[in-house]
Amino acid sequence: MAKKTECYVDTSALIAFLDRSDSHHTLFRRLFSSPPPLVTSSLVIAEGHGWFLRRYDQRRAIQFLAFVDALPDLGILAFGPSELARTASIVKKFSDQDLTLADAHGLAIMRQRRIACCWSTDRHLALDGVLLVI
């Protein structure tokens, strides 16, 4: 059997899967039922935790972290000084977009690892010819 292609997962996909009120919940529930190897940024994890903390409470934020920890084949890439420099250049390049550092780090990861699939509901993550699943 062929190896499944690696896919980048954005904060919005994680939220859509975990929040049943999200309009994309059914789609991401199906995708997460048999996911390919997934890659994300530590900034995505921080964004997701903060979203659940602000929208709901500490208990839901901790449940989010437990979900991330339990996901099989999820690679979480660090964000440090060298990533900041690379990410800042992407934010500047696409200054006409409302890119967060997490979004730009995701684009840098996809470019560096040649990932052509992104699970997200954010259309701006489709820059540079990435297949966006929404």
N, C-alpha and C positions, 0 to 999 in steps of 0.2 A: 504494500500500500504506500502511496506517495505521502511524503511529509507535508503536513498542512503549512501554509504560508503564514509567517508571522504578521500580526496585525497590531497597530497602535490603538490603545483605548484611552479616550478622553474622559474628563470629569463628567460631561453630560451623559455619556453612555452608562457610566456607573450609577449616576443618580436616576436615570430613566429606568434602569433595571430594579433598583431598590425602592423607588417611590411609585407605588401603584397608581397614584393620581397623575403621573406624568403621561402625556399623550403618546409617547414612544415606548411605554412600558412593555406592551405585548411584543413588539419587535425585538427589544433587547432581552426579554425573557427567553425568547426562542434562540437568539444568538448565543446567549450565555449557557444554554442547555448543552451545547456541544462546541465549546470555543476552540479556535486554533491557539497556538502559542501566542500569548498576549504580552505586549510591552507597554509600559507607561512611565511617567516621570514622577519623581518624588513630589514635585509641585502639584501634580494632579491629585495625589493622595491628600496633600495639605488642603487643597481647594475643596475636595469632597468632604473631608472631615469638618472644615469650617462651614460648609453649606448645611450639613445636617445639624451642626451645633446651633447655628443661627435660626434655621427654619423650624427645627424641632427642639431637641434638648441634648444634654450630654450623653444620655443613654443611647439615643439613635446615632450619635456621632461615634460612640464606641462600637456599636453594632456595625457601622460602616467599616471601621478598621478591622473588625473580626472577619467581615466578608472578604475584604482585600487579602487578609492573611490566609484565608482558606482557599482562595482561587488557585487552582492548579495551573502550572505553566505561566505564571504572571511574573515577568521581569520588571523590577522597579529600578529605574536608572537615577543615579544621584544628580544633584544640582549643586555645583560649586563654582569657584572663580572662573575656570576656563569655560564652563557652560554659560556663565553670565555674559562673558564677552561675545560668544557666538550667538547667544539669544538676543542680546542687545542689538546686534547688527541686523537680525531678522526683524525686530520691532521697528527699527529705523527704515529698513527697506520697504516694509509694508505699512508705513506711517498713515496711509489712508484707511487702514483697517483698525478696528478696536481690538488688537491683539494683547492679551495679557502675557506675562512672562511664562506662565504655564503653557499657553497656546504656542508661543514662539519656541519654547523648549521642545514641545511635541513635534513641531515642524523640523527642528534641528535633528531630533532623534530619527524621524522618518527619513530625512535626507541622508544622514550618516549611515543608517542601517539598510538603506534602500527598501524601505517599507512602502508598499503601494496601497495598503488598505488601512483605513482609519474608522474606528467606531466612534461616532460623534453625532451630535445634532447641530454643531456649530459649522455653518457653511464656510467660514473663513479658513477652516483647517483643510479645505480642499485645494488650497494653493499648491502650485508646483505639480499638478497632474496626479494628485492622490485620489484614489477611489474612496469616496466618503459614503459610509453606510448610515443612512438616517431613515 
